[in-house]
Structure formats: structure tokens, C-alpha cells
Amino acid sequence: MRRETGLALVLCLLCVLAGCATGGTGGAGTTALGGNTNGTTTADAGGIANGTSDAGSVAFAGTLNATVVDVADGDTVDVRLANGTEETIRLVGVDTPEVWVANTPREFRGLANTSANRDCLRRWGHEASDYTTSRLAGADVTLAFDPNTDRRGYYGRLLAYVYVNGTNHNAALIDRGLARVYDDSDFSRKPAFQRAETAAYENRTGLWTCSTGEMDGGTSDDMTTGKSRTDGPITVDVHADAAGPDTENLNDEYVVLQNTGDTTLDLGGVQVSDAADHVYTFPDGTTLAPDASLTLHTGEGTDGDGNYYWNAGRPVWNNGGDTVTVRAANGTVLVTHTYE
């Protein structure tokens, strides 16, 4: 009996150690990836500890230490975990421009699907890749997982924030205008990332120069209803909120273009578009004299006396904020105007 009792105790102990009483998955502050099943989060000198983010308001769903062994592009890296396992990491919440396939400019606020914008985004995609390579290649990093997202995304890649020397690399890409916020994901830090993207956009930082054709610089003017960027003599103002229901008063939703230069402008073929890539094209023969302005109404009417009509059939300009982009017939951006 004493031998049987001792054997039973040994078997019970082995069962507990093997995880017989668990479902094999970790909760908040735990991870079952890459063989790390110690039930605790890791910490580094950057202050990532106790399962919380650097802001102290978002609880991480576990962390892992790793070494970056390869950089695929601006938002995708390969890492080696402590046990030797290699994983591909997709940086959660951010999307850098593509370098290996064609970009879709309209995924980025204020950009229409033009060849010029595709080329501009590809250049910034290479900039993002170079930046990620310079900071992460060969570096020891901490991977932090967001509680609001799946642990793995498309193609089985891990979705994570990557911290290097205590800095959130995902956030750094947004701050520097090297990525847009991946809006299809409901990650915990989305509001903070969106605020950072807005700041980068308004300052035309990084890839956001693509919306103005300002890869090598440009000029800016602050307006009472928003911020405009222009390489020419056109300024823009918007009346987005029509009196009464917008759908019933489309002609009280309009955009005003003004010629602030000293020569008459030929607007034939010039296009006006919103952030969702709805486009109006001025008819041939449209001109705008110095100091003159014209009004583009969303609804129906007969062009004349400085009034033009989109005939859109429904509201175009968002009351809560949008971006007006004016392009020459050859695709050159003449002015962008963002309002909130």
C-alpha cells in the first residue's frame, strides 16, 4: 500500500506538470507561442512589464523576446525566438507602402489612383523598408501582443508591436509618415495611432507628400476651415454641411476655388476629388480670372456665372472632415485642402 500510494503521488505530480488540468492556452499576460509557456510576460529595459504598454493603459496579451533575423519590408520582419523557433511578424496596426507589388493609392487618405501616386508610394515604401532595416535588422526586440486582435493574421504571421530599445517601432513608422494606420483592424492603440497619422498628414510628413506632389518640397497656407497645401495660385474652401438634410439640398454643399495669381487659369480638364476618390472634371473652356472664384455645387444645374454643377446625385463632402484634391489634366496636384 505504501508503494502504491507513493506511485499515485508521483503520477499526480507528473500530470500537473504536464498541464493535465489546463486547456493549453494562456490568458492575458501569458503566451503559448514558440514554446514559451511559463505563464508570465517578459520585460526589457524599455519599461514593458506587468503586461502593460508604455502608455500604461493597454494591457498586452503577453510578450516575447526575440532577435530580428531578416526584414522583408517596412512592416514585416522575421525573428528568432529564444528557443530557436523562427517566426514572421506582421507589425500590428500599420501598413507601409508596398515595394514588391503595386500600391493602391486610394487606401491612403487624400490620394487618388494615379500612376504618379503609385510611383510616389513605392518610393516611400523603400524609405520605410530602409528605416525598418536600420533600426531592427539584427536587433534584440520585444514582441507585444494586442488583446483586441488575433494572435496570427494572414498567412499565419504573428501580429505584434515590436519594441526596440524601449521604443514602439509600429508607432515610429506612423510618426515619421512611413505608414498609414491599418483601419480594418480594431487594435487597442488605434485612437492614438490615428491621432499620430493625422498630425503626419497635416504636416505632409513622409508619404503624405504624395498628395501634393511635394517630394522635393512645397508651400503651405493655413485657412480658417482647414489646412491647404498648394504648388500654384489656387486656394480652396468648402461648405460641406448643407442647410437641412444634405441629401435634399445638394446645391448648398459646395467647393469654392479662387485664383490668387495674376494670370487667367485654364481649368479645362482639371479634376476635383474627395478622399474616397469621387471625381469631377471641369469642362473644356473653363477659365478662372485673377482674383476671381468659382463654385462647384454637388447637385444639378446649368453651368454659368461662376457656378458649376457636379450632378453627383448624393452628398460628396463629409460633414465631419474630408480632403479636397485639385489636379491638373496631366495628374499634377495643384492644391489639397483638408478640413475637420
C-alpha positions as CSV (number, residue, x, y, z in Angstrom):
1,M,0.0,0.0,0.0
2,R,2.8,2.4,0.8
3,R,4.4,1.7,-2.6
4,E,1.0,2.2,-4.4
5,T,0.4,5.5,-2.5
6,G,3.8,6.8,-3.4
7,L,3.3,5.8,-7.1
8,A,-0.1,7.6,-7.2
9,L,1.5,10.8,-5.8
10,V,4.2,10.6,-8.4
11,L,1.7,10.2,-11.2
12,C,-0.4,13.1,-9.9
13,L,2.6,15.3,-9.8
14,L,3.6,14.4,-13.4
15,C,0.1,15.1,-14.6
16,V,0.1,18.6,-13.0
17,L,3.5,19.4,-14.5
18,A,2.3,18.2,-17.9
19,G,-0.6,20.6,-17.9
20,C,-3.4,17.9,-17.5
21,A,-5.6,20.4,-15.6
22,T,-5.3,23.2,-18.2
23,G,-6.6,23.9,-21.7
24,G,-3.1,24.6,-23.0
25,T,-3.7,28.3,-23.8
26,G,-2.8,31.4,-21.9
27,G,-4.9,34.3,-20.8
28,A,-3.9,38.0,-20.5
29,G,-0.2,38.2,-19.6
30,T,0.6,34.7,-20.9
31,T,1.7,33.2,-24.2
32,A,1.8,29.8,-25.7
33,L,3.9,30.7,-28.7
34,G,7.3,29.4,-29.6
35,G,7.5,27.1,-26.7
36,N,7.3,29.9,-24.1
37,T,4.6,28.7,-21.7
38,N,5.9,30.0,-18.4
39,G,2.7,31.9,-17.9
40,T,4.4,35.3,-17.4
41,T,5.2,38.3,-19.5
42,T,8.7,39.3,-20.2
43,A,10.2,42.7,-19.6
44,D,13.1,44.7,-21.1
45,A,14.8,48.0,-20.3
46,G,12.2,49.9,-22.1
47,G,9.7,49.5,-19.3
48,I,7.5,46.8,-20.8
49,A,6.5,44.9,-17.8
50,N,3.4,43.5,-15.9
51,G,1.6,43.1,-19.2
52,T,1.0,46.8,-19.8
53,S,2.0,49.1,-22.6
54,D,4.4,52.0,-22.4
55,A,1.3,54.3,-22.1
56,G,0.1,52.2,-19.1
57,S,-3.4,52.0,-20.4
58,V,-3.4,49.0,-22.7
59,A,-2.9,45.5,-21.3
60,F,-0.7,43.4,-23.5
61,A,-1.8,39.8,-24.2
62,G,1.7,38.5,-23.5
63,T,5.2,39.4,-24.7
64,L,8.1,37.5,-26.1
65,N,11.8,38.4,-26.5
66,A,13.3,37.8,-30.0
67,T,16.1,38.7,-32.4
68,V,15.3,40.1,-35.8
69,V,17.0,37.9,-38.5
70,D,15.5,39.4,-41.7
71,V,13.5,42.5,-42.8
72,A,11.0,41.7,-45.7
73,D,9.7,45.3,-45.9
74,G,8.7,48.2,-43.8
75,D,6.0,46.3,-41.8
76,T,7.1,42.7,-41.9
77,V,10.2,41.1,-40.3
78,D,11.4,37.6,-39.5
79,V,12.6,36.9,-35.9
80,R,14.2,34.1,-33.9
81,L,12.7,33.3,-30.5
82,A,14.7,32.3,-27.5
83,N,14.1,28.6,-28.2
84,G,15.4,28.9,-31.8
85,T,12.0,28.9,-33.4
86,E,11.7,31.4,-36.3
87,E,8.5,33.4,-36.9
88,T,7.3,36.0,-39.4
89,I,6.0,39.2,-37.7
90,R,3.4,41.5,-39.2
91,L,3.5,44.8,-37.4
92,V,0.0,45.3,-35.9
93,G,-2.0,48.4,-36.8
94,V,0.3,49.8,-39.5
95,D,0.6,49.5,-43.3
96,T,3.7,50.8,-45.1
97,P,3.6,51.3,-48.9
98,E,4.3,48.2,-51.0
99,V,7.7,47.6,-52.6
100,W,7.1,44.2,-54.2
101,V,3.6,44.7,-55.7
102,A,1.6,47.6,-57.0
103,N,0.2,50.1,-54.4
104,T,-3.4,51.2,-54.3
105,P,-3.2,55.0,-53.6
106,R,-6.9,55.4,-52.5
107,E,-6.1,53.3,-49.5
108,F,-4.2,56.3,-48.2
109,R,-6.1,59.4,-47.3
110,G,-6.1,62.2,-49.8
111,L,-4.6,60.1,-52.7
112,A,-6.3,59.3,-56.0
113,N,-5.4,56.2,-58.0
114,T,-2.9,57.8,-60.4
115,S,0.4,56.5,-61.7
116,A,2.2,59.4,-60.1
117,N,0.8,58.5,-56.7
118,R,1.7,54.8,-57.2
119,D,5.2,55.8,-58.1
120,C,5.4,58.1,-55.1
121,L,4.2,55.5,-52.7
122,R,6.6,52.9,-54.0
123,R,9.5,55.4,-53.2
124,W,8.2,55.8,-49.7
125,G,7.8,52.0,-49.4
126,H,11.5,51.7,-50.0
127,E,12.1,54.5,-47.4
128,A,10.0,52.6,-44.9
129,S,11.9,49.4,-45.6
130,D,15.2,51.1,-45.2
131,Y,14.1,52.7,-41.9
132,T,12.9,49.4,-40.5
133,T,16.1,47.7,-41.6
134,S,18.3,50.3,-40.0
135,R,16.5,50.0,-36.6
136,L,15.6,46.3,-36.5
137,A,18.0,44.2,-38.5
138,G,19.9,42.0,-36.1
139,A,18.4,43.8,-33.1
140,D,17.1,42.2,-29.9
141,V,13.4,43.2,-29.6
142,T,10.3,42.6,-27.5
143,L,7.2,41.4,-29.2
144,A,4.0,42.6,-27.5
145,F,0.6,41.2,-28.5
146,D,-2.6,43.3,-28.5
147,P,-5.6,41.9,-26.6
148,N,-8.1,43.1,-29.3
149,T,-6.5,41.2,-32.2
150,D,-6.0,37.6,-33.2
151,R,-2.5,36.3,-32.4
152,R,-2.0,35.4,-36.0
153,G,-3.1,37.1,-39.2
154,Y,-3.0,36.3,-42.9
155,Y,-0.5,33.6,-43.9
156,G,-0.1,32.5,-40.3
157,R,2.1,35.5,-39.4
158,L,2.2,36.7,-35.8
159,L,0.6,40.2,-35.3
160,A,2.6,42.2,-32.8
161,Y,4.1,45.5,-31.7
162,V,7.8,45.5,-32.0
163,Y,9.8,47.3,-29.3
164,V,13.4,48.1,-29.8
165,N,15.4,49.9,-27.1
166,G,12.1,50.7,-25.4
167,T,10.6,52.3,-28.5
168,N,7.4,51.1,-30.2
169,H,8.6,50.7,-33.9
170,N,5.0,50.5,-35.1
171,A,4.2,53.9,-33.7
172,A,7.5,55.3,-35.0
173,L,6.5,54.4,-38.6
174,I,3.3,56.4,-38.2
175,D,5.0,59.4,-36.6
176,R,7.5,59.6,-39.5
177,G,4.9,59.4,-42.2
178,L,6.2,56.0,-43.3
179,A,2.9,54.1,-42.8
180,R,-0.8,54.6,-42.6
181,V,-3.0,53.2,-39.8
182,Y,-4.5,49.9,-40.8
183,D,-8.1,50.9,-40.2
184,D,-9.5,47.4,-40.8
185,S,-8.1,46.3,-37.5
186,D,-9.6,47.1,-34.1
187,F,-6.3,47.1,-32.2
188,S,-6.3,48.7,-28.8
189,R,-3.9,51.6,-29.7
190,K,-5.9,52.6,-32.8
191,P,-7.1,56.0,-31.5
192,A,-3.5,57.1,-30.6
193,F,-2.2,55.8,-33.9
194,Q,-4.9,57.7,-35.8
195,R,-4.0,61.0,-34.0
196,A,-0.4,60.5,-35.0
197,E,-1.4,59.8,-38.6
198,T,-3.5,63.0,-38.7
199,A,-0.5,65.0,-37.4
200,A,1.8,63.5,-40.0
201,Y,-0.8,64.1,-42.8
202,E,-1.4,67.7,-41.8
203,N,2.4,68.4,-41.7
204,R,2.9,66.5,-45.0
205,T,5.4,64.2,-43.4
206,G,6.9,61.3,-45.4
207,L,4.5,59.6,-47.7
208,W,1.9,62.3,-47.2
209,T,3.9,64.5,-49.6
210,C,2.5,62.2,-52.3
211,S,-0.9,64.0,-52.1
212,T,0.7,67.3,-53.1
213,G,3.5,66.2,-55.5
214,E,5.9,67.8,-52.9
215,M,8.5,65.1,-52.8
216,D,11.1,67.9,-53.0
217,G,9.2,70.5,-51.0
218,G,6.4,73.0,-51.4
219,T,4.5,75.8,-49.8
220,S,1.6,75.8,-47.3
221,D,-1.2,78.1,-46.2
222,D,-3.4,77.7,-43.1
223,M,-7.1,78.6,-43.8
224,T,-9.9,79.1,-41.3
225,T,-11.6,75.9,-42.2
226,G,-8.6,73.6,-42.6
227,K,-5.1,73.3,-43.9
228,S,-4.2,73.6,-47.6
229,R,-1.1,72.7,-49.5
230,T,-0.5,74.2,-52.9
231,D,2.1,74.4,-55.6
232,G,0.1,77.0,-57.5
233,P,-2.2,80.1,-57.3
234,I,-5.4,78.2,-56.4
235,T,-7.0,78.2,-52.9
236,V,-9.9,76.1,-51.8
237,D,-12.7,76.5,-49.3
238,V,-15.5,74.0,-48.6
239,H,-19.1,74.3,-47.4
240,A,-19.8,70.7,-46.5
241,D,-22.8,70.9,-44.2
242,A,-25.8,72.0,-46.3
243,A,-28.8,73.6,-44.7
244,G,-31.3,70.9,-43.7
245,P,-30.8,67.2,-44.8
246,D,-27.8,67.1,-47.1
247,T,-29.5,64.7,-49.5
248,E,-32.3,67.2,-50.0
249,N,-30.1,70.3,-50.6
250,L,-27.2,69.1,-52.6
251,N,-26.5,72.5,-54.1
252,D,-25.8,74.0,-50.7
253,E,-22.9,71.6,-50.5
254,Y,-20.1,73.2,-52.5
255,V,-16.4,73.9,-53.0
256,V,-15.0,77.3,-53.8
257,L,-11.9,77.7,-55.9
258,Q,-10.1,81.0,-56.0
259,N,-7.4,82.2,-58.3
260,T,-4.9,84.2,-56.2
261,G,-2.4,84.7,-59.0
262,D,-2.1,87.4,-61.6
263,T,-2.9,85.4,-64.8
264,T,-6.1,83.7,-66.0
265,L,-6.1,80.0,-65.4
266,D,-7.3,77.4,-67.9
267,L,-9.3,74.8,-65.8
268,G,-10.4,72.6,-68.7
269,G,-9.8,69.0,-67.7
270,V,-8.8,70.0,-64.1
271,Q,-10.2,67.4,-61.6
272,V,-11.6,67.9,-58.1
273,S,-11.8,64.8,-55.9
274,D,-12.5,63.8,-52.3
275,A,-10.7,61.3,-50.1
276,A,-12.9,58.5,-51.4
277,D,-11.8,59.2,-55.0
278,H,-15.1,60.7,-56.2
279,V,-14.0,62.8,-59.2
280,Y,-15.5,65.9,-61.0
281,T,-13.8,67.2,-64.2
282,F,-14.2,70.7,-65.3
283,P,-15.4,71.0,-69.0
284,D,-13.1,72.3,-71.7
285,G,-13.1,76.1,-71.9
286,T,-13.4,76.7,-68.2
287,T,-11.3,79.6,-67.1
288,L,-10.6,81.5,-63.9
289,A,-9.5,85.1,-64.0
290,P,-7.1,86.7,-61.4
291,D,-8.8,87.3,-58.0
292,A,-11.9,85.5,-59.3
293,S,-13.6,82.5,-57.8
294,L,-15.9,79.8,-58.9
295,T,-18.3,77.5,-57.0
296,L,-18.7,73.8,-57.6
297,H,-22.0,72.6,-56.3
298,T,-22.6,68.9,-55.6
299,G,-26.2,68.9,-57.1
300,E,-27.7,69.6,-60.5
301,G,-27.9,72.8,-62.5
302,T,-26.7,74.6,-65.6
303,D,-23.1,75.9,-65.6
304,G,-22.7,79.6,-65.7
305,D,-21.9,82.9,-63.8
306,G,-19.1,81.2,-61.9
307,N,-21.3,78.2,-60.8
308,Y,-20.6,74.6,-61.8
309,Y,-22.6,71.5,-61.0
310,W,-21.3,68.0,-60.2
311,N,-24.6,66.2,-60.8
312,A,-23.4,63.7,-58.2
313,G,-26.9,62.6,-57.1
314,R,-25.8,62.3,-53.4
315,P,-23.6,64.2,-50.9
316,V,-19.8,64.1,-51.7
317,W,-18.2,66.1,-48.9
318,N,-18.2,64.6,-45.4
319,N,-19.5,66.9,-42.7
320,G,-17.1,65.5,-40.2
321,G,-14.0,66.1,-42.3
322,D,-12.6,65.3,-45.7
323,T,-9.8,66.2,-48.2
324,V,-10.3,68.2,-51.4
325,T,-7.6,67.5,-54.1
326,V,-7.4,69.5,-57.3
327,R,-5.3,68.1,-60.1
328,A,-4.3,69.3,-63.5
329,A,-5.3,67.3,-66.5
330,N,-1.9,65.6,-66.5
331,G,-2.3,64.4,-62.9
332,T,-0.2,67.1,-61.2
333,V,-1.6,68.1,-57.8
334,L,-2.4,71.8,-57.8
335,V,-3.8,72.0,-54.3
336,T,-5.1,69.8,-51.4
337,H,-7.3,71.1,-48.7
338,T,-8.2,69.1,-45.5
339,Y,-10.9,70.2,-43.2
340,E,-12.3,68.8,-40.0
